[in-house]
Amino acid sequence: MSIRFSAPCHFGLEKVLRFEVTRIGGTDITVQDGRVNWSGDWDTLARANINLSVAERVQILLNEFKAETFEELFQGMYQAPLEQFIGKEDAFPVKGHSVNSTLHSIPACQKILKKAAVKRLQKAYHLNSFLPETGSLHQLQFTILKNQVSIYLDTSGEGLHKRGYRRNSNLAPIRETLAAGILDLGRLRSNTLVCDPFCGSGTFLIESARRACQIASGLDRRFQAEQWECVPDSAWRSARSEALDRIDRNVEFEGWGWDIDPEAVRLTMENAKKAGVEKFLHIEQRDIRDFHPVTDAVTFCNPPYGERMLEQREAQQIYRIMGKVLTAPLHVICGDPDFERCFGKKADKRRKLYNGMISCQLYSYLK
Ligand SMILES: C[S@@+](CC[C@H](N)C(=O)[O-])C[C@H]1O[C@@H](n2cnc3c(N)ncnc32)[C@H](O)[C@@H]1O
């Protein structure tokens, strides 16, 4: 059975995700802003969830259509082949969002879409009564953008940035999916030496160590579609065993991390241990003022960016120090439009990225 898949990603990482989708065997790949679509089968579904490092989740694309009326919205969901994935007893809540569209009331859209899904499944299972919805979760998701509707079925459950190694922290960590994408844009290799002078919870270092050892990003966690009856267990088993076979811990990789906050140092080591890569990392408490470059290392970091005036001034002082002590190759993600001026040098390459809702640039200094 050929299935159409879709994965959202951070804006700016579509090309990175496209490449990852090719590597897991996706075919007929198409790219749009913040999303990549492809065709595949159950094996592709398991491989995608386990291996895609920059996708936010993996969804099945059930239908795409235009709707300006509730009747069109109803018909679009009613045409979707829901019974191929959702069993007679399964739960199928609906959620989503609408942007710049005639149908803008989310509760009203949810209600209509749910009604259409119930009707389709009642017909498919020859039932007149209510569906029990006591089985496994099949989260239906919709997006309406300029009256163009897409209906998805989520297969991941928790977002794929949750790798299973990071404890929640209040240190403004960068998302694992965004960090993985930045490492890719910075052309990280398995023998690259990596530094992060603002390591926080250690995301850049842990993601790079795991990448160097070829540890698949989702190997330590479970996915919603593992509970679905329609997906054969063999798909998950073989995707996990392929991923395990690829792991190589005899790599030259080394990572150095520093942070002014002793709690960050402790947290990075705790997370690295959970992620199985602590032996590759050297972490110490250190102020950026005392930074000493590591020969041949590439630096990846997201320094603090203050949102209030005082914080912003302090953050800009840090960028000035960075300009004095850090050397290329260096990749900095920062939300302050004045970063380059404070740093004292124009970047060789600039890419627009979003860190959550904050519009940022990835400043790459290459020489
Ligand atoms: C935005 S966070 C980095 C988050 C990190 N990338 C992660 O994924 O967890 C910025 C970090 O810079 C650290 N920091 C602030 N001022 C510093 C300084 N003067 N020297 C070194 N680290 C500093 C903070 O303690 C914080 O952990």
The ligand as an SDF file (V2000), in Angstrom:
LIG
                    3D

 27 29  0  0  0  0  0  0  0  0999 V2000
   20.0940   30.4770   25.0770 C   0  0  0  0  0  0  0  0  0  0  0  0
   20.9820   29.5990   26.2840 S   0  0  0  0  0  0  0  0  0  0  0  0
   21.7760   28.3020   25.4020 C   0  0  0  0  0  0  0  0  0  0  0  0
   20.9100   27.0750   25.3760 C   0  0  0  0  0  0  0  0  0  0  0  0
   21.6090   25.8600   24.8440 C   0  0  0  0  0  0  0  0  0  0  0  0
   21.9500   25.9750   23.4320 N   0  0  0  0  0  0  0  0  0  0  0  0
   20.7030   24.6450   25.0390 C   0  0  0  0  0  0  0  0  0  0  0  0
   20.3060   24.0130   24.0860 O   0  0  0  0  0  0  0  0  0  0  0  0
   20.3420   24.3680   26.1830 O   0  0  0  0  0  0  0  0  0  0  0  0
   22.3150   30.6790   26.6510 C   0  0  0  0  0  0  0  0  0  0  0  0
   23.2750   30.1480   27.6970 C   0  0  0  0  0  0  0  0  0  0  0  0
   24.3410   31.0750   27.8390 O   0  0  0  0  0  0  0  0  0  0  0  0
   24.7910   31.0430   29.1840 C   0  0  0  0  0  0  0  0  0  0  0  0
   25.5470   32.2910   29.4610 N   0  0  0  0  0  0  0  0  0  0  0  0
   25.0600   33.5370   29.7260 C   0  0  0  0  0  0  0  0  0  0  0  0
   26.0590   34.4130   29.8870 N   0  0  0  0  0  0  0  0  0  0  0  0
   27.2220   33.7280   29.7110 C   0  0  0  0  0  0  0  0  0  0  0  0
   28.6160   34.0920   29.7470 C   0  0  0  0  0  0  0  0  0  0  0  0
   28.9870   35.3380   30.0160 N   0  0  0  0  0  0  0  0  0  0  0  0
   29.5250   33.1250   29.5010 N   0  0  0  0  0  0  0  0  0  0  0  0
   29.1370   31.8530   29.2450 C   0  0  0  0  0  0  0  0  0  0  0  0
   27.8390   31.4480   29.2260 N   0  0  0  0  0  0  0  0  0  0  0  0
   26.9030   32.3710   29.4350 C   0  0  0  0  0  0  0  0  0  0  0  0
   23.5200   30.8850   29.9910 C   0  0  0  0  0  0  0  0  0  0  0  0
   23.8010   30.3320   31.2720 O   0  0  0  0  0  0  0  0  0  0  0  0
   22.6910   29.9500   29.0880 C   0  0  0  0  0  0  0  0  0  0  0  0
   22.8460   28.6040   29.4820 O   0  0  0  0  0  0  0  0  0  0  0  0
  1  2  1  0
  2  3  1  0
  2 10  1  0
  3  4  1  0
  4  5  1  0
  5  6  1  0
  5  7  1  0
  7  8  2  0
  7  9  1  0
 10 11  1  0
 11 12  1  0
 11 26  1  0
 12 13  1  0
 13 14  1  0
 13 24  1  0
 14 15  1  0
 14 23  1  0
 15 16  2  0
 16 17  1  0
 17 18  1  0
 17 23  2  0
 18 19  1  0
 18 20  2  0
 20 21  1  0
 21 22  2  0
 22 23  1  0
 24 25  1  0
 24 26  1  0
 26 27  1  0
M  CHG  2   2   1   9  -1
M  END
$$$$
